[in-house]
Structure formats: structure tokens, C-alpha cells
């Protein structure tokens, strides 16, 4: 059985294994003196909010996180999801609003579970 981990990022939990490609919520870059820096394709990410690690023989469960556990990943794509259209309409009252939204995301390749 393959080693896997469950990580938390962007308010969501993801089950990942080495070599997996995962779409995650966009992450703010490191804080500098000019504000938050932006991540680029090829940058490395380290997820330290690891909930569960299982290597096939033994399982480690955090309360809520495992101290010292990290998952390393590399950003392979930065994009936005397809547009979601939101329409608000009330009949007979001349009320119509149409808004669109494209959620930004990172596609990352999991390189190491430690």
C-alpha cells in the first residue's frame, strides 16, 4: 500500500500521496516588507498542517495536527476555475443582477511526505 497523508490548506482537507497532482486554493506568498509576495510556477510549498500519515503498516493521527510532519509540493500550474454565474432576479419589480466569479487555484505536485 502506498504512503499517504491528509493535509489541511485553504480551509479544506486533501488526501495526498507522493506524485499526486492536487488542485488547492490559492495560497498567499511569504510576508515581506512590501506585503505578501506572489508565488510562481516552480516554487516549492511546505504544508505543515498534517492531520494523518499512513505508511501501510502504521498510522499516525494528530490532535489536531502531527507535530514535525510536513508535506512538500511544487507548484505546476496557477490558474482560475471556470466562471460561475450568479443571477438574482425578482419578478415584476425590475430587479436583476448578474455577477460572474472565477476562483483562483494552484495545481501542485506532491514531492515528499516527511
C-alpha positions as CSV (number, residue, x, y, z in Angstrom):
1,X,0.0,0.0,0.0
2,X,1.2,3.5,-0.8
3,X,2.1,6.0,1.9
4,X,-0.5,8.8,2.1
5,X,-1.2,11.9,4.2
6,X,-4.2,14.1,4.9
7,X,-3.3,17.8,4.9
8,X,-5.3,20.9,5.5
9,X,-4.9,24.1,3.4
10,X,-7.3,26.8,2.4
11,X,-10.0,25.6,4.8
12,X,-10.2,22.2,3.1
13,X,-8.7,18.8,3.7
14,X,-6.9,16.8,0.9
15,X,-5.7,13.2,0.9
16,X,-2.3,13.1,-0.9
17,X,0.4,10.7,-1.8
18,X,3.8,11.2,-3.4
19,X,3.5,12.0,-7.1
20,X,-0.2,13.1,-6.9
21,X,-1.4,16.3,-8.7
22,X,-3.8,18.2,-6.5
23,X,-5.8,21.4,-7.1
24,X,-5.7,23.6,-4.0
25,X,-7.0,27.0,-3.1
26,X,-4.6,29.9,-3.9
27,X,-2.1,30.5,-1.1
28,X,-0.6,33.9,-0.2
29,X,3.1,34.1,-0.5
30,X,5.5,34.9,2.3
31,X,5.1,38.2,4.1
32,X,7.8,40.8,3.3
33,X,8.2,44.5,4.0
34,X,6.2,45.3,0.8
35,X,3.3,43.0,1.7
36,X,2.7,39.4,0.6
37,X,4.9,38.1,-2.2
38,X,3.3,36.1,-5.1
39,X,4.1,32.5,-5.8
40,X,5.2,31.5,-9.3
41,X,5.2,28.2,-11.2
42,X,8.0,26.0,-10.0
43,X,8.0,27.4,-6.4
44,X,8.1,24.9,-3.5
45,X,5.4,24.8,-0.9
46,X,5.5,23.1,2.5
47,X,2.3,22.0,4.2
48,X,2.8,21.6,8.0
49,X,-0.8,21.2,8.9
50,X,-0.8,17.4,8.6
51,X,-3.8,15.5,10.1
52,X,-3.0,11.9,9.3
53,X,0.0,10.0,8.0
54,X,-0.3,6.3,7.0
55,X,2.7,4.3,5.5
56,X,0.9,1.0,5.1
57,X,1.9,-0.6,8.4
58,X,1.3,2.1,11.0
59,X,-1.0,5.2,11.2
60,X,-0.2,8.4,12.9
61,X,-3.1,10.6,13.8
62,X,-2.7,14.2,15.1
63,X,-4.6,16.1,17.7
64,X,-5.4,18.1,15.6
65,X,-2.0,18.2,13.7
66,X,1.0,16.0,13.8
67,X,4.0,18.0,15.2
68,X,7.0,17.8,12.9
69,X,5.2,16.3,10.0
70,X,5.5,18.1,6.6
71,X,4.4,17.5,3.1
72,X,6.4,19.1,0.3
73,X,5.0,20.1,-3.0
74,X,5.9,22.0,-6.2
75,X,3.5,24.4,-8.0
76,X,3.0,23.2,-11.6
77,X,0.1,25.5,-12.6
78,X,-1.5,28.7,-11.5
79,X,-4.9,29.3,-13.0
80,X,-8.6,30.1,-12.4
81,X,-11.5,27.8,-12.4
82,X,-14.3,28.1,-14.9
83,X,-16.7,31.0,-14.5
84,X,-19.6,30.6,-12.1
85,X,-22.5,32.9,-13.0
86,X,-24.8,34.2,-10.2
87,X,-28.1,35.7,-11.1
88,X,-30.5,37.4,-8.7
89,X,-34.0,38.1,-10.1
90,X,-37.3,39.2,-8.7
91,X,-40.3,39.1,-11.0
92,X,-42.5,42.2,-11.5
93,X,-40.1,44.5,-9.6
94,X,-37.5,45.5,-12.2
95,X,-34.7,43.7,-10.2
96,X,-32.0,41.8,-12.0
97,X,-28.3,41.4,-11.0
98,X,-25.8,39.2,-12.9
99,X,-22.4,38.6,-11.4
100,X,-19.6,36.2,-12.5
101,X,-16.7,34.7,-10.5
102,X,-13.6,32.7,-11.4
103,X,-11.9,31.1,-8.3
104,X,-8.1,31.2,-8.4
105,X,-6.3,27.9,-7.7
106,X,-2.8,26.3,-7.6
107,X,-2.2,22.8,-9.1
108,X,0.6,21.2,-7.1
109,X,2.6,18.0,-7.4
110,X,3.3,16.3,-4.1
111,X,7.1,15.5,-4.0
112,X,7.7,14.3,-0.4
113,X,5.9,13.2,2.7
114,X,8.0,13.6,5.8
